[in-house]
Amino acid sequence: MNTLELAKYYIDNKNEFQGEDGHNKLLVGLKKYVDIINDDNTTIIGIDVGSCIGDYISNIYHICKENNKKILIFEPNPCNTRQLEYIVQNNNNIKLFKLCLSNENKQSSLYNWVNSKDNNIGNQLAGLKCNGEKICDIDVKKLDDIIDNEFKNENIIIKFIKIDTEGNDTNVIKGFKKYLPKTKYIIFECSDCLDDFRGPGIKNPMKDIVDFLSENGFDTYRIGTKKLFKVNDEYWHQIYDDIKFWSNCFAIKKEDKLIEKLIDNNFNYLF
């Protein structure tokens, strides 16, 4: 399928790309086909940004099967971090960071979603710019600096990172540019959050991050339940910035042959 055909397919089948069903479909393929990295001299890293109460951590374990792995989880909301503390206790493979990630280091505040009156355990709608009631003051860090501090001169591979931060996902990605060459797979939310007060405040924010990833060696794919189709470089179409909804993208190195196990030439899943 060419660029125009894919853009039309996206509009005609937008229900396929809404929500988490496509994300869950892709995870089946990643768990099946992502190879184990056999290198005892390299630390394999999995990262969960916006971990909430830790429901996603098991997916990272399935993809990062290596014994020499470290799982970093990031969650700023105190009502959720109390739950995460139970998960990480007595588990030397997981480390919890009670802070926000972005593309700069600063002090900021965490806010509830503008229409939410309660902040209870499991709240997924809080963020740096969610315009509701203030929850707490919070540290904001670049992932580059976190990794520098945690692993210093170690050989590392960031095998997999999931990002879900209520509109700040693209800034999180820009905050670990230094380590993108050492990163294999990224799943990030790329929804209408980018266009409102939660987003980066720029024109065409999806194209901005797709181009950024391409310049750093990645192809980006829109995740559906039937198709996983490319949206960068020659496959970009303005419709993807003009019409967005709750949905996710997958980034993979341009030379990575894993994609040939996941989809056919028409971007249909093979599993």
Phi and psi in degrees as GROMACS dihedral restraints (atoms count N, CA, C in turn):
[ dihedral_restraints ]
;  ai    aj    ak    al  type     phi  dphi    fc
    3     4     5     6     1   -91.4    20    10
    4     5     6     7     1  -177.9    20    10
    6     7     8     9     1   -59.4    20    10
    7     8     9    10     1   -47.2    20    10
    9    10    11    12     1   -66.6    20    10
   10    11    12    13     1   -39.5    20    10
   12    13    14    15     1   -63.7    20    10
   13    14    15    16     1   -40.2    20    10
   15    16    17    18     1   -68.2    20    10
   16    17    18    19     1   -40.0    20    10
   18    19    20    21     1   -61.9    20    10
   19    20    21    22     1   -42.0    20    10
   21    22    23    24     1   -65.7    20    10
   22    23    24    25     1   -41.3    20    10
   24    25    26    27     1   -60.3    20    10
   25    26    27    28     1   -41.3    20    10
   27    28    29    30     1   -59.3    20    10
   28    29    30    31     1   -43.5    20    10
   30    31    32    33     1   -71.6    20    10
   31    32    33    34     1   -44.1    20    10
   33    34    35    36     1   -70.4    20    10
   34    35    36    37     1   -22.6    20    10
   36    37    38    39     1  -126.8    20    10
   37    38    39    40     1    38.1    20    10
   39    40    41    42     1   -62.7    20    10
   40    41    42    43     1   -25.8    20    10
   42    43    44    45     1   -61.0    20    10
   43    44    45    46     1   -27.3    20    10
   45    46    47    48     1   -65.2    20    10
   46    47    48    49     1   -25.5    20    10
   48    49    50    51     1  -104.9    20    10
   49    50    51    52     1    -1.0    20    10
   51    52    53    54     1   -88.2    20    10
   52    53    54    55     1   142.1    20    10
   54    55    56    57     1    80.3    20    10
   55    56    57    58     1  -159.3    20    10
   57    58    59    60     1  -104.2    20    10
   58    59    60    61     1     0.9    20    10
   60    61    62    63     1   -63.0    20    10
   61    62    63    64     1   -41.2    20    10
   63    64    65    66     1   -65.3    20    10
   64    65    66    67     1   -41.3    20    10
   66    67    68    69     1   -56.6    20    10
   67    68    69    70     1   -46.5    20    10
   69    70    71    72     1   -65.2    20    10
   70    71    72    73     1   -35.9    20    10
   72    73    74    75     1   -63.3    20    10
   73    74    75    76     1   -47.4    20    10
   75    76    77    78     1   -60.5    20    10
   76    77    78    79     1   -39.5    20    10
   78    79    80    81     1   -58.0    20    10
   79    80    81    82     1   -34.9    20    10
   81    82    83    84     1   -58.7    20    10
   82    83    84    85     1   -45.7    20    10
   84    85    86    87     1   -68.7    20    10
   85    86    87    88     1   -39.9    20    10
   87    88    89    90     1   -64.1    20    10
   88    89    90    91     1   -43.2    20    10
   90    91    92    93     1   -64.6    20    10
   91    92    93    94     1   -30.7    20    10
   93    94    95    96     1   -80.7    20    10
   94    95    96    97     1   -37.9    20    10
   96    97    98    99     1  -112.9    20    10
   97    98    99   100     1   -16.1    20    10
   99   100   101   102     1   -69.7    20    10
  100   101   102   103     1   125.3    20    10
  102   103   104   105     1   -76.5    20    10
  103   104   105   106     1   151.9    20    10
  105   106   107   108     1   -73.4    20    10
  106   107   108   109     1   137.4    20    10
  108   109   110   111     1   -92.2    20    10
  109   110   111   112     1   110.5    20    10
  111   112   113   114     1   -93.1    20    10
  112   113   114   115     1    85.6    20    10
  114   115   116   117     1  -151.5    20    10
  115   116   117   118     1    98.7    20    10
  117   118   119   120     1   -69.4    20    10
  118   119   120   121     1   -13.6    20    10
  120   121   122   123     1   -93.5    20    10
  121   122   123   124     1     3.5    20    10
  123   124   125   126     1  -123.6    20    10
  124   125   126   127     1   132.4    20    10
  126   127   128   129     1   -83.6    20    10
  127   128   129   130     1   125.2    20    10
  129   130   131   132     1   -94.3    20    10
  130   131   132   133     1   127.8    20    10
  132   133   134   135     1  -116.2    20    10
  133   134   135   136     1   133.3    20    10
  135   136   137   138     1  -116.5    20    10
  136   137   138   139     1   143.9    20    10
  138   139   140   141     1  -134.9    20    10
  139   140   141   142     1   134.1    20    10
  141   142   143   144     1  -121.1    20    10
  142   143   144   145     1   107.0    20    10
  144   145   146   147     1  -101.9    20    10
  145   146   147   148     1   117.3    20    10
  147   148   149   150     1    85.6    20    10
  148   149   150   151     1    56.9    20    10
  150   151   152   153     1   -76.6    20    10
  151   152   153   154     1   -18.3    20    10
  153   154   155   156     1    56.4    20    10
  154   155   156   157     1  -113.2    20    10
  156   157   158   159     1  -108.0    20    10
  157   158   159   160     1    15.4    20    10
  159   160   161   162     1    90.5    20    10
  160   161   162   163     1    14.5    20    10
  162   163   164   165     1   -63.2    20    10
  163   164   165   166     1   -24.2    20    10
  165   166   167   168     1   -87.1    20    10
  166   167   168   169     1   -12.6    20    10
  168   169   170   171     1   -59.8    20    10
  169   170   171   172     1   -35.4    20    10
  171   172   173   174     1   -62.4    20    10
  172   173   174   175     1   -33.3    20    10
  174   175   176   177     1   -64.3    20    10
  175   176   177   178     1   -40.2    20    10
  177   178   179   180     1   -65.9    20    10
  178   179   180   181     1   -38.3    20    10
  180   181   182   183     1   -62.8    20    10
  181   182   183   184     1   -37.8    20    10
  183   184   185   186     1   -68.3    20    10
  184   185   186   187     1   -32.0    20    10
  186   187   188   189     1   -85.7    20    10
  187   188   189   190     1   -37.6    20    10
  189   190   191   192     1  -100.6    20    10
  190   191   192   193     1    79.1    20    10
  192   193   194   195     1   -83.0    20    10
  193   194   195   196     1    -8.2    20    10
  195   196   197   198     1   -62.0    20    10
  196   197   198   199     1   144.7    20    10
  198   199   200   201     1   -69.5    20    10
  199   200   201   202     1   -32.2    20    10
  201   202   203   204     1   -91.6    20    10
  202   203   204   205     1    50.8    20    10
  204   205   206   207     1  -109.1    20    10
  205   206   207   208     1   157.5    20    10
  207   208   209   210     1  -132.6    20    10
  208   209   210   211     1   131.8    20    10
  210   211   212   213     1  -108.9    20    10
  211   212   213   214     1   121.6    20    10
  213   214   215   216     1  -104.7    20    10
  214   215   216   217     1   126.7    20    10
  216   217   218   219     1  -121.4    20    10
  217   218   219   220     1   137.8    20    10
  219   220   221   222     1  -122.5    20    10
  220   221   222   223     1   124.2    20    10
  222   223   224   225     1  -152.7    20    10
  223   224   225   226     1   121.2    20    10
  225   226   227   228     1   -91.1    20    10
  226   227   228   229     1   -20.2    20    10
  228   229   230   231     1   -78.7    20    10
  229   230   231   232     1   117.8    20    10
  231   232   233   234     1   -57.5    20    10
  232   233   234   235     1   -31.4    20    10
  234   235   236   237     1   -68.6    20    10
  235   236   237   238     1   -22.5    20    10
  237   238   239   240     1   -93.8    20    10
  238   239   240   241     1   -33.8    20    10
  240   241   242   243     1   -66.5    20    10
  241   242   243   244     1   -27.1    20    10
  243   244   245   246     1   -62.8    20    10
  244   245   246   247     1   -37.8    20    10
  246   247   248   249     1   -69.1    20    10
  247   248   249   250     1   -41.3    20    10
  249   250   251   252     1   -64.7    20    10
  250   251   252   253     1   -31.1    20    10
  252   253   254   255     1   -59.9    20    10
  253   254   255   256     1   -34.0    20    10
  255   256   257   258     1   -67.6    20    10
  256   257   258   259     1   -34.3    20    10
  258   259   260   261     1   -70.7    20    10
  259   260   261   262     1   -40.4    20    10
  261   262   263   264     1   -85.9    20    10
  262   263   264   265     1   -17.2    20    10
  264   265   266   267     1   -63.2    20    10
  265   266   267   268     1   136.7    20    10
  267   268   269   270     1    63.5    20    10
  268   269   270   271     1    17.6    20    10
  270   271   272   273     1  -121.4    20    10
  271   272   273   274     1   103.5    20    10
  273   274   275   276     1   -74.3    20    10
  274   275   276   277     1   -10.1    20    10
  276   277   278   279     1   -84.4    20    10
  277   278   279   280     1   -15.9    20    10
  279   280   281   282     1  -116.8    20    10
  280   281   282   283     1   138.3    20    10
  282   283   284   285     1  -129.6    20    10
  283   284   285   286     1   131.7    20    10
  285   286   287   288     1   -97.9    20    10
  286   287   288   289     1   133.0    20    10
  288   289   290   291     1  -117.7    20    10
  289   290   291   292     1   119.6    20    10
  291   292   293   294     1   -93.3    20    10
  292   293   294   295     1    70.8    20    10
  294   295   296   297     1  -158.0    20    10
  295   296   297   298     1   175.4    20    10
  297   298   299   300     1  -102.6    20    10
  298   299   300   301     1   148.6    20    10
  300   301   302   303     1  -106.5    20    10
  301   302   303   304     1   145.3    20    10
  303   304   305   306     1  -158.9    20    10
  304   305   306   307     1  -157.2    20    10
  306   307   308   309     1  -104.3    20    10
  307   308   309   310     1    17.0    20    10
  309   310   311   312     1  -154.8    20    10
  310   311   312   313     1   160.1    20    10
  312   313   314   315     1  -101.5    20    10
  313   314   315   316     1   126.2    20    10
  315   316   317   318     1  -166.8    20    10
  316   317   318   319     1   172.3    20    10
  318   319   320   321     1   -96.5    20    10
  319   320   321   322     1   136.5    20    10
  321   322   323   324     1  -147.6    20    10
  322   323   324   325     1  -164.5    20    10
  324   325   326   327     1  -132.0    20    10
  325   326   327   328     1   150.8    20    10
  327   328   329   330     1  -101.1    20    10
  328   329   330   331     1   133.1    20    10
  330   331   332   333     1  -123.0    20    10
  331   332   333   334     1   147.9    20    10
  333   334   335   336     1   -76.0    20    10
  334   335   336   337     1   162.9    20    10
  336   337   338   339     1   -59.9    20    10
  337   338   339   340     1   142.8    20    10
  339   340   341   342     1   -57.0    20    10
  340   341   342   343     1   -30.4    20    10
  342   343   344   345     1  -101.3    20    10
  343   344   345   346     1     6.6    20    10
  345   346   347   348     1   -97.3    20    10
  346   347   348   349     1   129.9    20    10
  348   349   350   351     1   -93.9    20    10
  349   350   351   352     1   -22.2    20    10
  351   352   353   354     1  -117.0    20    10
  352   353   354   355     1   150.5    20    10
  354   355   356   357     1  -124.6    20    10
  355   356   357   358     1    88.1    20    10
  357   358   359   360     1  -109.0    20    10
  358   359   360   361     1   165.1    20    10
  360   361   362   363     1   -54.8    20    10
  361   362   363   364     1   134.6    20    10
  363   364   365   366     1    94.5    20    10
  364   365   366   367     1     0.0    20    10
  366   367   368   369     1   -64.4    20    10
  367   368   369   370     1   118.5    20    10
  369   370   371   372     1  -104.1    20    10
  370   371   372   373     1     2.9    20    10
  372   373   374   375     1  -105.2    20    10
  373   374   375   376     1     3.7    20    10
  375   376   377   378     1   -80.4    20    10
  376   377   378   379     1   152.3    20    10
  378   379   380   381     1  -167.7    20    10
  379   380   381   382     1   178.6    20    10
  381   382   383   384     1   -68.5    20    10
  382   383   384   385     1   -27.6    20    10
  384   385   386   387     1  -133.4    20    10
  385   386   387   388     1    43.3    20    10
  387   388   389   390     1   -89.7    20    10
  388   389   390   391     1    -3.4    20    10
  390   391   392   393     1    67.5    20    10
  391   392   393   394     1    11.7    20    10
  393   394   395   396     1   -97.8    20    10
  394   395   396   397     1  -155.7    20    10
  396   397   398   399     1   -67.5    20    10
  397   398   399   400     1   142.0    20    10
  399   400   401   402     1   -66.3    20    10
  400   401   402   403     1   132.3    20    10
  402   403   404   405     1   -94.0    20    10
  403   404   405   406     1   -48.9    20    10
  405   406   407   408     1  -168.9    20    10
  406   407   408   409     1   164.1    20    10
  408   409   410   411     1   -77.4    20    10
  409   410   411   412     1   151.1    20    10
  411   412   413   414     1  -150.2    20    10
  412   413   414   415     1   147.2    20    10
  414   415   416   417     1   -79.4    20    10
  415   416   417   418     1   141.3    20    10
  417   418   419   420     1  -119.2    20    10
  418   419   420   421     1   128.1    20    10
  420   421   422   423     1  -130.3    20    10
  421   422   423   424     1   157.5    20    10
  423   424   425   426     1   -85.9    20    10
  424   425   426   427     1   138.9    20    10
  426   427   428   429     1   -62.5    20    10
  427   428   429   430     1   -32.1    20    10
  429   430   431   432     1   -51.5    20    10
  430   431   432   433     1   -47.2    20    10
  432   433   434   435     1   -72.1    20    10
  433   434   435   436     1   -35.8    20    10
  435   436   437   438     1   -61.0    20    10
  436   437   438   439     1   -46.5    20    10
  438   439   440   441     1   -67.0    20    10
  439   440   441   442     1   -39.8    20    10
  441   442   443   444     1   -54.5    20    10
  442   443   444   445     1   -46.6    20    10
  444   445   446   447     1   -72.1    20    10
  445   446   447   448     1   -35.8    20    10
  447   448   449   450     1   -79.1    20    10
  448   449   450   451     1   -36.0    20    10
  450   451   452   453     1  -119.4    20    10
  451   452   453   454     1    -8.7    20    10
  453   454   455   456     1    43.8    20    10
  454   455   456   457     1  -112.0    20    10
  456   457   458   459     1   -99.2    20    10
  457   458   459   460     1    16.7    20    10
  459   460   461   462     1   -70.9    20    10
  460   461   462   463     1   151.3    20    10
  462   463   464   465     1   -77.2    20    10
  463   464   465   466     1   126.6    20    10
  465   466   467   468     1  -134.5    20    10
  466   467   468   469     1   155.6    20    10
  468   469   470   471     1  -132.2    20    10
  469   470   471   472     1   124.7    20    10
  471   472   473   474     1   -85.1    20    10
  472   473   474   475     1    99.4    20    10
  474   475   476   477     1   -74.5    20    10
  475   476   477   478     1   -38.5    20    10
  477   478   479   480     1  -154.5    20    10
  478   479   480   481     1   136.5    20    10
  480   481   482   483     1  -137.8    20    10
  481   482   483   484     1   131.1    20    10
  483   484   485   486     1  -109.9    20    10
  484   485   486   487     1   134.1    20    10
  486   487   488   489     1  -127.7    20    10
  487   488   489   490     1   126.1    20    10
  489   490   491   492     1  -147.1    20    10
  490   491   492   493     1    95.1    20    10
  492   493   494   495     1  -131.1    20    10
  493   494   495   496     1    27.7    20    10
  495   496   497   498     1    53.6    20    10
  496   497   498   499     1    56.2    20    10
  498   499   500   501     1    97.8    20    10
  499   500   501   502     1    -7.9    20    10
  501   502   503   504     1  -102.5    20    10
  502   503   504   505     1     9.1    20    10
  504   505   506   507     1   -58.5    20    10
  505   506   507   508     1   -42.5    20    10
  507   508   509   510     1   -67.3    20    10
  508   509   510   511     1   -34.6    20    10
  510   511   512   513     1   -68.2    20    10
  511   512   513   514     1   -35.1    20    10
  513   514   515   516     1   -60.5    20    10
  514   515   516   517     1   -45.0    20    10
  516   517   518   519     1   -61.5    20    10
  517   518   519   520     1   -43.4    20    10
  519   520   521   522     1   -67.1    20    10
  520   521   522   523     1   -21.4    20    10
  522   523   524   525     1   -81.3    20    10
  523   524   525   526     1    -0.4    20    10
  525   526   527   528     1  -130.5    20    10
  526   527   528   529     1    40.7    20    10
  528   529   530   531     1   -57.7    20    10
  529   530   531   532     1   -39.0    20    10
  531   532   533   534     1   -58.0    20    10
  532   533   534   535     1   -34.0    20    10
  534   535   536   537     1  -102.8    20    10
  535   536   537   538     1     5.2    20    10
  537   538   539   540     1   -59.6    20    10
  538   539   540   541     1   -37.1    20    10
  540   541   542   543     1   -61.4    20    10
  541   542   543   544     1   -23.4    20    10
  543   544   545   546     1   -97.7    20    10
  544   545   546   547     1     8.5    20    10
  546   547   548   549     1  -105.9    20    10
  547   548   549   550     1   140.2    20    10
  549   550   551   552     1  -102.6    20    10
  550   551   552   553     1   -52.7    20    10
  552   553   554   555     1  -134.6    20    10
  553   554   555   556     1   136.0    20    10
  555   556   557   558     1  -130.8    20    10
  556   557   558   559     1   130.1    20    10
  558   559   560   561     1  -116.4    20    10
  559   560   561   562     1   127.4    20    10
  561   562   563   564     1  -141.0    20    10
  562   563   564   565     1   150.6    20    10
  564   565   566   567     1   -73.1    20    10
  565   566   567   568     1   133.2    20    10
  567   568   569   570     1  -136.7    20    10
  568   569   570   571     1    73.7    20    10
  570   571   572   573     1  -119.5    20    10
  571   572   573   574     1  -169.2    20    10
  573   574   575   576     1   -68.4    20    10
  574   575   576   577     1    -7.4    20    10
  576   577   578   579     1   -55.2    20    10
  577   578   579   580     1   -32.4    20    10
  579   580   581   582     1   -66.6    20    10
  580   581   582   583     1   -19.9    20    10
  582   583   584   585     1   -98.5    20    10
  583   584   585   586     1   -15.9    20    10
  585   586   587   588     1  -103.0    20    10
  586   587   588   589     1  -159.0    20    10
  588   589   590   591     1   -65.7    20    10
  589   590   591   592     1   -14.0    20    10
  591   592   593   594     1   -82.0    20    10
  592   593   594   595     1   -19.1    20    10
  594   595   596   597     1   -84.3    20    10
  595   596   597   598     1  -172.0    20    10
  597   598   599   600     1   -76.7    20    10
  598   599   600   601     1    -7.4    20    10
  600   601   602   603     1    74.7    20    10
  601   602   603   604     1    34.2    20    10
  603   604   605   606     1  -127.9    20    10
  604   605   606   607     1   160.4    20    10
  606   607   608   609     1   -75.3    20    10
  607   608   609   610     1   139.9    20    10
  609   610   611   612     1    51.8    20    10
  610   611   612   613     1    60.0    20    10
  612   613   614   615     1   -66.2    20    10
  613   614   615   616     1   -28.2    20    10
  615   616   617   618     1   -70.4    20    10
  616   617   618   619     1   -46.1    20    10
  618   619   620   621     1   -61.1    20    10
  619   620   621   622     1   -36.7    20    10
  621   622   623   624     1   -58.3    20    10
  622   623   624   625     1   -46.9    20    10
  624   625   626   627     1   -77.5    20    10
  625   626   627   628     1   -33.7    20    10
  627   628   629   630     1   -62.4    20    10
  628   629   630   631     1   -43.5    20    10
  630   631   632   633     1   -66.2    20    10
  631   632   633   634     1   -40.9    20    10
  633   634   635   636     1   -59.4    20    10
  634   635   636   637     1   -46.1    20    10
  636   637   638   639     1   -65.7    20    10
  637   638   639   640     1   -40.1    20    10
  639   640   641   642     1   -62.4    20    10
  640   641   642   643     1   -42.3    20    10
  642   643   644   645     1   -62.8    20    10
  643   644   645   646     1   -23.0    20    10
  645   646   647   648     1  -104.4    20    10
  646   647   648   649     1    20.0    20    10
  648   649   650   651     1    93.9    20    10
  649   650   651   652     1    13.9    20    10
  651   652   653   654     1  -114.5    20    10
  652   653   654   655     1   144.4    20    10
  654   655   656   657     1   -94.8    20    10
  655   656   657   658     1   145.2    20    10
  657   658   659   660     1  -117.1    20    10
  658   659   660   661     1   137.5    20    10
  660   661   662   663     1  -124.9    20    10
  661   662   663   664     1   138.8    20    10
  663   664   665   666     1   -81.5    20    10
  664   665   666   667     1   130.6    20    10
  666   667   668   669     1   -93.0    20    10
  667   668   669   670     1   119.5    20    10
  669   670   671   672     1  -121.1    20    10
  670   671   672   673     1  -175.6    20    10
  672   673   674   675     1   -87.6    20    10
  673   674   675   676     1   -22.4    20    10
  675   676   677   678     1  -113.4    20    10
  676   677   678   679     1   -35.8    20    10
  678   679   680   681     1  -122.0    20    10
  679   680   681   682     1   150.0    20    10
  681   682   683   684     1  -126.5    20    10
  682   683   684   685     1    96.5    20    10
  684   685   686   687     1  -116.0    20    10
  685   686   687   688     1   146.8    20    10
  687   688   689   690     1   -72.0    20    10
  688   689   690   691     1   140.4    20    10
  690   691   692   693     1  -127.3    20    10
  691   692   693   694     1     3.6    20    10
  693   694   695   696     1  -103.7    20    10
  694   695   696   697     1   168.6    20    10
  696   697   698   699     1    51.9    20    10
  697   698   699   700     1  -123.4    20    10
  699   700   701   702     1   -67.2    20    10
  700   701   702   703     1   -13.6    20    10
  702   703   704   705     1   -97.3    20    10
  703   704   705   706     1     0.1    20    10
  705   706   707   708     1   -68.6    20    10
  706   707   708   709     1   142.1    20    10
  708   709   710   711     1  -140.2    20    10
  709   710   711   712     1   140.4    20    10
  711   712   713   714     1   -60.8    20    10
  712   713   714   715     1   -21.9    20    10
  714   715   716   717     1   -58.9    20    10
  715   716   717   718     1   -27.6    20    10
  717   718   719   720     1   -70.7    20    10
  718   719   720   721     1   -24.5    20    10
  720   721   722   723     1   -89.7    20    10
  721   722   723   724     1   -30.7    20    10
  723   724   725   726     1   -74.2    20    10
  724   725   726   727     1   -33.5    20    10
  726   727   728   729     1  -127.1    20    10
  727   728   729   730     1   104.2    20    10
  729   730   731   732     1  -127.1    20    10
  730   731   732   733     1   156.1    20    10
  732   733   734   735     1  -154.9    20    10
  733   734   735   736     1  -178.1    20    10
  735   736   737   738     1   -60.3    20    10
  736   737   738   739     1   106.6    20    10
  738   739   740   741     1  -163.3    20    10
  739   740   741   742     1   173.6    20    10
  741   742   743   744     1  -132.9    20    10
  742   743   744   745     1   160.8    20    10
  744   745   746   747     1  -125.8    20    10
  745   746   747   748     1   157.4    20    10
  747   748   749   750     1  -124.9    20    10
  748   749   750   751     1   128.2    20    10
  750   751   752   753     1  -115.4    20    10
  751   752   753   754     1   135.9    20    10
  753   754   755   756     1  -144.1    20    10
  754   755   756   757     1   145.1    20    10
  756   757   758   759     1   -56.9    20    10
  757   758   759   760     1   140.4    20    10
  759   760   761   762     1   -56.9    20    10
  760   761   762   763     1   -32.1    20    10
  762   763   764   765     1   -92.8    20    10
  763   764   765   766     1     0.4    20    10
  765   766   767   768     1   -76.6    20    10
  766   767   768   769     1   119.5    20    10
  768   769   770   771     1   -76.4    20    10
  769   770   771   772     1    -5.3    20    10
  771   772   773   774     1   -55.2    20    10
  772   773   774   775     1   -35.1    20    10
  774   775   776   777     1   -58.3    20    10
  775   776   777   778     1   -30.0    20    10
  777   778   779   780     1   -71.7    20    10
  778   779   780   781     1   -18.3    20    10
  780   781   782   783     1   -87.6    20    10
  781   782   783   784     1   -19.3    20    10
  783   784   785   786     1   -90.3    20    10
  784   785   786   787     1   -39.2    20    10
  786   787   788   789     1  -139.0    20    10
  787   788   789   790     1   159.5    20    10
  789   790   791   792     1   -94.1    20    10
  790   791   792   793     1  -170.4    20    10
  792   793   794   795     1   -68.8    20    10
  793   794   795   796     1   -17.0    20    10
  795   796   797   798     1  -102.0    20    10
  796   797   798   799     1    15.1    20    10
  798   799   800   801     1    70.3    20    10
  799   800   801   802     1    18.6    20    10
  801   802   803   804     1   -84.7    20    10
  802   803   804   805     1   142.7    20    10
  804   805   806   807     1   -61.8    20    10
  805   806   807   808     1   145.4    20    10
  807   808   809   810     1  -101.5    20    10
  808   809   810   811     1     3.5    20    10
